[in-house]
Amino acid sequence: MSNLRTTENKGIFSGNMLKIFALVCMTIDHIGLHLMDNSYPMRAIGRLAFPIFAYMIAEGCKYTHNRTWYFYTIFIMGLAFQTICILAECNYHMNIFITFSLSILLIYSLDYGRNNSETVQWQFPILAVMFVLFVSEIMPMFFGDINYGIDYGFFGITLPLMVYLFDKKELKLIMFTVGLILLCLTRDVIQWWSLLAVIPIAFYNGKRGKLKIKYFFYGYYPLHIVAIQLIKHFILK
């Protein structure tokens, strides 16, 4: 797998640098949403966060040394944060960790189909895609007044898969852009700002970075949401 990384070593941004940039964009987005009366400029900046994280999820699936641990880390984070949202605000809208958990399952399903007999080579990935489509787009129709859905929907879930399918950086960027366009076509107009994420991704060097801070990235999302909500309810109230 180390040979695959050499195809992307011409960039200047490590994975850590891209994720930190995405964290900053995400924080600006959430401050704009919750504290700045849904500020359009801040929300537009925030559109860059999800695509960068989606690209990094694809990279994580490709290079992780423990796939099971990688999936369960993302899934348990999503489940824990979702439980808090339901108990605190009765908010059933599935968070971004749930989105990426389904992305990882899709990727693993594809690899399972590739590595097994012809009987499951296509059937298993197709069934996995149908399951994700049902969960993300069809099942919410049956919940009526309950605010149920999954962050970024079907095309958000499949975006990491579109990156994962290819090894060459140029092909990854092309499919990443195509995936983003499909996502934008199914979201609000502001989502088109997310296409700007292609620029920093184009300068990705295929390396993680020197610091091992993956758990910081996992923990930052729920912690910054809690901090923003505390400011909203106790300082700006």
C-alpha positions as CSV (number, residue, x, y, z in Angstrom):
1,M,0.0,0.0,0.0
2,S,2.9,2.4,0.5
3,N,3.5,2.3,-3.3
4,L,0.0,3.7,-3.8
5,R,0.8,6.8,-1.7
6,T,3.8,7.6,-3.9
7,T,1.3,8.6,-6.7
8,E,0.1,11.5,-4.6
9,N,3.3,12.9,-3.1
10,K,3.5,16.0,-5.2
11,G,1.2,18.0,-3.1
12,I,1.9,20.3,-0.2
13,F,-0.9,19.4,2.2
14,S,-0.9,16.4,4.5
15,G,-4.1,14.7,5.6
16,N,-3.8,16.3,9.0
17,M,-3.5,19.7,7.4
18,L,-6.6,19.2,5.3
19,K,-8.6,17.9,8.3
20,I,-7.6,20.9,10.4
21,F,-8.7,23.2,7.6
22,A,-12.0,21.3,7.4
23,L,-12.4,21.6,11.1
24,V,-12.0,25.4,10.9
25,C,-14.5,25.6,8.1
26,M,-16.9,23.4,10.0
27,T,-16.6,25.5,13.1
28,I,-17.3,28.7,11.2
29,D,-20.3,27.0,9.6
30,H,-21.8,26.0,13.0
31,I,-21.1,29.3,14.6
32,G,-22.9,31.0,11.6
33,L,-25.8,28.6,12.0
34,H,-26.3,28.7,15.7
35,L,-24.9,32.0,16.9
36,M,-24.9,34.4,13.9
37,D,-28.5,34.1,12.6
38,N,-27.7,31.6,9.9
39,S,-25.0,33.9,8.3
40,Y,-24.8,33.0,4.6
41,P,-21.0,33.8,4.2
42,M,-20.2,31.6,7.2
43,R,-22.4,28.8,6.0
44,A,-20.9,29.0,2.5
45,I,-17.4,28.6,4.0
46,G,-18.7,25.6,6.0
47,R,-19.6,23.8,2.7
48,L,-16.0,22.9,2.2
49,A,-15.8,20.8,5.4
50,F,-17.8,17.7,4.4
51,P,-16.1,17.0,1.1
52,I,-12.7,17.1,2.6
53,F,-13.7,14.8,5.4
54,A,-15.3,12.5,2.9
55,Y,-12.1,12.3,0.9
56,M,-10.2,11.5,4.1
57,I,-12.6,8.7,4.9
58,A,-11.8,7.1,1.6
59,E,-8.1,7.4,2.4
60,G,-8.7,6.0,5.9
61,C,-10.4,2.9,4.4
62,K,-7.6,2.4,2.0
63,Y,-4.7,2.7,4.5
64,T,-6.0,1.7,7.9
65,H,-4.3,-1.2,9.6
66,N,-7.5,-2.4,11.3
67,R,-10.6,-2.0,9.3
68,T,-12.9,-3.3,12.0
69,W,-11.6,-0.9,14.6
70,Y,-11.8,2.0,12.1
71,F,-15.5,1.3,11.4
72,Y,-16.5,0.8,15.0
73,T,-14.7,4.0,16.1
74,I,-16.7,6.1,13.6
75,F,-19.9,4.2,14.3
76,I,-19.7,4.4,18.1
77,M,-18.9,8.1,18.0
78,G,-22.0,8.6,15.8
79,L,-24.2,6.5,18.0
80,A,-23.1,8.2,21.2
81,F,-23.5,11.7,19.8
82,Q,-26.9,10.8,18.2
83,T,-28.1,9.5,21.6
84,I,-27.2,12.9,23.2
85,C,-29.1,14.8,20.4
86,I,-32.2,12.7,20.9
87,L,-32.2,13.0,24.6
88,A,-31.4,16.7,24.7
89,E,-33.4,18.0,21.7
90,C,-35.5,15.1,20.4
91,N,-33.4,15.5,17.2
92,Y,-33.4,12.2,15.2
93,H,-31.6,13.6,12.2
94,M,-28.5,11.3,11.8
95,N,-25.2,13.0,12.3
96,I,-22.1,13.0,10.0
97,F,-20.5,10.0,11.8
98,I,-23.6,7.9,10.8
99,T,-23.2,9.1,7.3
100,F,-19.5,8.1,7.2
101,S,-20.3,4.8,8.9
102,L,-22.5,3.9,6.0
103,S,-19.8,5.1,3.6
104,I,-17.3,2.7,5.2
105,L,-19.8,-0.2,5.0
106,L,-20.3,0.5,1.3
107,I,-16.6,0.4,0.7
108,Y,-16.1,-2.8,2.7
109,S,-19.0,-4.4,0.9
110,L,-17.4,-3.6,-2.4
111,D,-14.1,-5.1,-1.3
112,Y,-16.0,-8.2,0.0
113,G,-17.6,-8.6,-3.4
114,R,-14.3,-8.2,-5.2
115,N,-12.5,-10.8,-3.0
116,N,-15.2,-13.5,-3.0
117,S,-16.8,-15.9,-5.5
118,E,-18.5,-14.7,-8.6
119,T,-21.8,-15.4,-6.9
120,V,-21.4,-12.5,-4.5
121,Q,-19.0,-10.4,-6.7
122,W,-21.8,-8.0,-7.8
123,Q,-24.8,-9.1,-5.7
124,F,-23.3,-8.1,-2.3
125,P,-22.2,-4.5,-3.3
126,I,-25.6,-4.0,-5.1
127,L,-27.5,-5.1,-2.0
128,A,-25.4,-2.8,0.1
129,V,-26.1,0.2,-2.2
130,M,-29.8,-0.6,-2.1
131,F,-29.7,-0.8,1.7
132,V,-28.0,2.6,2.0
133,L,-30.5,4.1,-0.5
134,F,-33.4,2.8,1.5
135,V,-32.0,4.0,4.8
136,S,-31.0,7.5,3.6
137,E,-33.8,8.4,1.1
138,I,-36.8,6.1,1.4
139,M,-37.1,5.3,5.1
140,P,-37.3,9.0,6.1
141,M,-40.6,9.3,4.2
142,F,-42.3,7.0,6.7
143,F,-41.4,9.1,9.8
144,G,-43.9,11.9,9.2
145,D,-43.4,14.8,11.6
146,I,-40.2,13.2,13.1
147,N,-37.1,15.1,12.0
148,Y,-35.4,11.9,10.6
149,G,-32.8,11.8,7.9
150,I,-29.1,11.3,7.3
151,D,-26.6,14.2,6.8
152,Y,-26.0,14.7,3.1
153,G,-28.2,11.8,2.1
154,F,-27.4,9.1,-0.4
155,F,-24.8,11.0,-2.5
156,G,-23.1,12.2,0.6
157,I,-22.7,8.5,1.7
158,T,-21.4,7.4,-1.7
159,L,-18.9,10.3,-2.1
160,P,-16.1,8.5,-0.2
161,L,-16.8,5.3,-2.3
162,M,-16.3,7.3,-5.5
163,V,-12.9,8.4,-4.3
164,Y,-11.9,4.9,-3.0
165,L,-12.5,3.2,-6.3
166,F,-9.4,4.6,-7.9
167,D,-5.7,4.8,-7.0
168,K,-4.4,7.5,-9.4
169,K,-4.8,11.0,-8.0
170,E,-6.1,12.5,-11.2
171,L,-8.9,9.9,-11.4
172,K,-9.7,10.4,-7.7
173,L,-10.1,14.1,-8.3
174,I,-12.3,13.6,-11.3
175,M,-14.6,11.2,-9.5
176,F,-14.6,13.4,-6.4
177,T,-15.7,16.3,-8.5
178,V,-18.4,14.3,-10.2
179,G,-19.6,13.0,-6.8
180,L,-19.7,16.6,-5.5
181,I,-21.8,17.8,-8.4
182,L,-24.3,15.0,-7.8
183,L,-24.5,16.0,-4.2
184,C,-25.0,19.6,-5.0
185,L,-27.8,18.8,-7.4
186,T,-29.7,17.2,-4.6
187,R,-29.0,19.9,-1.9
188,D,-29.7,23.6,-1.5
189,V,-28.0,26.1,-3.8
190,I,-25.5,27.0,-1.1
191,Q,-24.0,23.5,-1.4
192,W,-22.4,24.5,-4.7
193,W,-19.7,26.3,-2.6
194,S,-18.5,22.8,-1.7
195,L,-16.9,22.5,-5.2
196,L,-14.1,24.8,-3.9
197,A,-13.0,21.8,-1.8
198,V,-11.5,20.4,-4.9
199,I,-8.7,23.0,-4.7
200,P,-7.1,22.0,-1.4
201,I,-7.7,18.3,-2.2
202,A,-5.7,18.8,-5.4
203,F,-2.7,19.7,-3.3
204,Y,-3.0,16.7,-1.0
205,N,0.4,14.8,-0.8
206,G,-1.0,11.4,0.2
207,K,0.6,11.5,3.6
208,R,-1.0,11.6,7.0
209,G,1.3,14.0,8.6
210,K,3.8,13.7,11.5
211,L,1.4,14.0,14.4
212,K,-0.9,11.1,15.4
213,I,-4.0,13.1,16.3
214,K,-6.8,11.1,14.8
215,Y,-8.7,10.9,18.1
216,F,-8.6,14.7,18.3
217,F,-10.5,14.9,15.1
218,Y,-13.0,12.3,16.3
219,G,-13.6,14.2,19.6
220,Y,-13.7,17.7,18.2
221,Y,-17.0,17.4,16.4
222,P,-19.2,16.6,19.4
223,L,-17.2,18.9,21.8
224,H,-17.5,22.0,19.6
225,I,-21.2,21.4,19.1
226,V,-21.6,21.2,22.9
227,A,-19.6,24.4,23.4
228,I,-21.6,26.3,20.8
229,Q,-24.9,25.2,22.4
230,L,-23.7,26.2,25.9
231,I,-22.7,29.7,24.5
232,K,-26.1,29.9,22.8
233,H,-28.2,29.0,25.8
234,F,-26.2,30.5,28.7
235,I,-24.3,33.5,27.3
236,L,-26.3,34.8,24.4
237,K,-29.7,33.9,25.8
